[in-house]
Amino acid sequence: MFHVLIDTSVWLDLAQDPKQAPLIVSLETMIKEKLLVLLVPRIVLTEFQKNRGRVAERAKKSLASQFQQVKDAIRKTEGDDKTKKKVLEYLDNMGHKIPLVAGMASSTLDRIEKLLGTATPIEINDRLKIRASNRALNSKAPCHHENKNSMADAVLVETYFECVKSGKPGERYAFVTHNKHDFSDMATDHRGPHPDIASGFSKIKSLYYITLGDCLRRIHPELVEEAIWENNYEPPIRSLSEVLAATDVLTDQVWYNRHKNREWAIAHGKLKIVTFKEWERGHEEGGFEYNQTHIQDSVWEGAVRAAEAKEEEHGKANMGPWDDFEWGMINGKLSALRWSLGEEWDMLDT
């Protein structure tokens, strides 16, 4: 079994890169199958909680800012107005996806927090603080940069070393960080640890990694490749124009079905066609319920023409009739799409 300490920088970077989703899946599986145990110092939990809100917000703002910059540049660029209009329309559609992409970051942060919760936090004791302080006083990595406070990093690596020393025979350990400038040997090979901390690592028991993928492949390569293969397909996020077009079709289908119900009611004497004068008189007397017992002839004629137009637009075969299940699916799809556009659930007005 591997005991793995993952630096906060790695966790936060995972949340910002949707392509790293297979690594989250691999971690979840390895923990579940007891191939891997997370070492989680209290300082990592604190830094993660401190920065998760910033990461989620930055994912949203960064995309929005980039889209706006591109749109502004296109507007200022000389060229064919029709082409520019098409490009701007495309970017508007793409902009509709920004909240969804930002939502993916928040979802990943939630999954990471759940993973961190599988481990008992490692508290910082005075012994660790003294060792970390000695690194800082002697300008030893990760405290070897001038004008930079790296005490938190020193505490992190000393916590890892103490876990390795107190480990049982046969147990293996790994330290994973993206903070190469503080922990890695930048002069020779950034994939290896800095000489000041190199004595705490080895080729078998205690391993050093600057990518989580390499670490997980060392533990179980087949599992990682399987997760990458399964997550290789990313369902496309629909553009705003696609959502609106689908909503329009479903709205027409719902309206058409209601129209055909009225047609059946008229044929069976349950709904009577009346003139405008008859409608006015009946309405004043309180005897007519709008479109329930009577309908104006002009309104009905307009509905018939509209229904014929919808048949021609969508094809009569796409306008029903439907059984109860199909009818429920159509109403459910329309409700879901309208909800995504800001309407309340079950908004089925036509």
N, C-alpha and C positions, 0 to 999 in steps of 0.2 A: 504493500500500500504506500502511496505517495502522500506526504504532507506538504501542501503547497501554500506559500505566502504570496499573495498577489497585491502588488502596490496599488494605491488608490488611483494613480495615473492610468493604470491599465483598465480598471473598472469604469472610469469616466470615459475613456476613449472607446470602450466597447459600446457604450450607450449612444455615442455620436456617429457610429458607423454601422448602418443597417447590414452591410455585407459581413459583419462579424457575428451575425445571428447563429450560425452553426457552432461557434465556439461556446455560446451560452447553452445551446442544446447539449453539447458534449459534456460540459461541466455538470449540468443537471443530471445527466445519465451516469457519469462516473461517480458522482456523490451518492446517487441512489443505489448503484451496484457496489458501493464500498471499495472502489478502486482508488479513490482520492478523498482526502480530508482537507478542508480549508483551515489554514492558520490565519486567524483574524485578530490582529492587535487592536486594542481599543482605539488607538490613534487613527487606524484606517476607517473604522466605523464613523468616528467623529468627522474626519475630512470628507467622507462620502456624503454624509447627511448635510454638511455645510455647503457642498458644491452641487448637489443633485438638482436643486432648483435653478441654479445658474446654467447648468448644462442643458436642461430642458428648454429654458427660455432662449438660450443662444441658438439652439437648433432651429427654432421658429424664426427668430429675428434675422439670423444669418441668411436663410433662404429668401425671406421677404426682401431683405436689403439687396441681395444679389439680383433678384428678379427686377426690382425697381431700377437699379443701375442700368441693366441691360435695356429695359424699356425706354428709359430716358435717352440712352445713347442712340437707339434706333430712331426716335423722334427727331433727334438733331442731325441725323445722317441724311445726306442727299441721296435721292433714289426714287424709284417708281412708287407712287403713293399707294397703289393697289397692293403691291408686294409688301410694303411696310405695314399696311392695314392687316393683311393676313398673318404676318409675323406677330404683330401685337395681339391679335385675337388668339393666336396659339399660346402666347405667353400668359394671357388672361386665363385661359383654360388650365394651363400648367399651375398658375398661381392658386387655383382652387385646391390643389393637392398639398399645399404647404401645411395646413393644420393637420392633415393626415400623417405626413412625414414627421412632424413634431410630436404627434401622438405616439408614433412608433418609438421615439426616444424615451418618452415617459413610460411606455410599457416595458421597455428594456431595463430602465432604471428600477422599476418595480420588481422585475425578475431578479436583478442583481441583489436588491435589498433582501429578497427572500433567500437567495443563496447565502448571503452573509449571515443570515439568521440561523443557518444550519450549524454554525460553529459557536462554541463558547468563547466570548471575547477574552483575549489575553491582556491582562491588566499590566500597566507599567509599574515596576517596582524601583526602589532606590538604587539597586545594583545596576539596573539597565541605564538609569539616568546618569550614574557616575561614569559608566563606560562611554556613553554617548558624549558626555561633557569632555572626557579626555580626548576623544576624537576631535572635537571642536577646538580645544586648547592647543592640540598638536597639529592642527590643520591636516588631519588625515581624512581621506575620502569616507563618507560623502561631504565632508566639511572642508574641502581643499580649495574652494573658490573664495577669492576675496570679496568682501562686501555682500556676502550672501549668508543668510541664516538657514543652515541645513540641519538644525538640531532634530527636527521631526524625522528626517531621513536617517540620521544616525541612530535614533531610538528604534526605528523600523528594522534596520539591518542587525542591530544588537539583539533585538527581540527574536529575530530569525535564528541567529547564531545560538542563542540560549536554548531554543526549541530543539535544534540539531544536537546539541551537547546532552540534553536531557532525554533524548529519544532512546527507544529500545533497539537492541541489535537487530539488524535486518530491515529496519524501517528506512525509507528513503525520503529525501526532502528536495524541495525546489523553491527558488526565489525568482519571481517574475516582475520585471519593471520595464516601463517605457522611458524612465528617467536615465538615459544613457550618460549624460554629461556629469551626473553625480556618482553613478555606480559603476559605469563601464570603463574599460581600458581604452580610452579614445586615442591613445598614442600608438597602440599596436593593433588591437582587434576589438572593436566596440561590442562584439558578441560575447566577450569574456569580461570577468569582473576586474575592477581597478586593482592594481597591485596592493593597495592598502587594505583591501578586504578579501583578497584572493585566497588567503590561508583558510578562510571559512568555507571554501568550496572545493569540490573534488569531482572526479569523473563518474563516480558511482553513487555515493551516499548523499552528497549535497551539490545540487546542480544550479547553474545560473542561466537565466533566459531573459532575452529582451523582447520576445514575442510569446504570447500565450499559446498560439497555435503550435509552435515548436515544442513547448512544454507538454501539451496534451498529446501530441503525436508520439512523444517519447513514452508516455504512459500507456496509450492504447491507439495506435495509428489507424487500425481498421474502423474503430468507432468514430473517429474524427472524420475520416473520408466518407463514411456512410452519412454522417450528419451533413456534410458539405453537399453530397449528392442529393439528399432529400430536400435541402433548402435551396438548391440551385435555381429552382423555378420560383420566380416572384410574380404573383398575379398582378396584372397591371392596375394602377389606380385610375379609375375612370375620370375623363376630363369633364368639366362643367357642361360643355355642349352635349356630350354623350348622355349625361344624367338628365338634362333638360329635354333632349329628344325622346328618351325612353319614357319620361314622365308624360310628355304630350301624347304619345301613343297609348299608354295605359289609361290616361284620362279619357281619350276618345273611346276606348274599348268599354270602360265603365259607363260612360254616357250612352253609348250605343245599346248596351244591354238593357239599360233602364228604358230607352226608347222602345225596344222590342217588347218589353213588358207592358208598356202603355198600349202598343199596337195590339197585343193579345187582349188586354182589358177592353179596348174599343170593340174588337171583334166579338167578344163575349158579353157585351152590354154592361160591363162594369164601369166603363168610362165613356161619357157621352160628349160628342162634339157639338158645340153650340156657337151661335154667332156672337159678335161683340156686344150687341144690344141685349141678347139673352144672358150673356155673362154678367154684364153690368147690373141688370135687373136682379138676377139671382144672387149676385154678390151683395147687393144692397139689402136684400131680404135675409141674408145670412144663411142661405140654403146651399151655396156652392163652396166646396173646399178646393182651393187651387190645385189643379192637376191630380186630385184624388177622386172626385166624382164627375167633374166636368172640365173640358178644355176648350179654349177658343179655336175656331176653325183656322184662323190665320196663324196662330201659334203652332197648331198641328201641321199645317202645310209647310211651314218653315222647318219644323223638325224632320219631316219626311225628306225634304230637299237636303238638309244637313246630313241625314243618315246615308242618303245616296252618295253624297260627296265623300263621306268617310269610307264607304265601301270601295269607291274608286281610288281613294288615296292609299288605303292600307291593304286592299284586296279583301273581298267578301269572306274568304276562307279564314282570314285573321280577325274576324269580328264575331266569332261564335257560331253556333251556340256552344256553351260550356256546361260541364257537369258541376256539381257543388264543389268538388275539390279544385278544379281548374278556376272556377269563379273566385274561390277563396284565395288562390295563389295570385290572381290578378289584383285583387283588392289589397293583399298583403304587400305586393311589390310596389304598388302606387303609394301606400302608406309609408313604406320604408324610404323610398326615394324622396318623398316630400319631407319626411323627418330630417333627412340628411341636408335638405335645403333650408331648414329652419322652422318648418311647420310643426304643429303638435302631432302626436301619434293619432292614427285613425282619421286623418283629414282626407275625406274622400269626396268632397264637393266637386261637382262638374259644371 
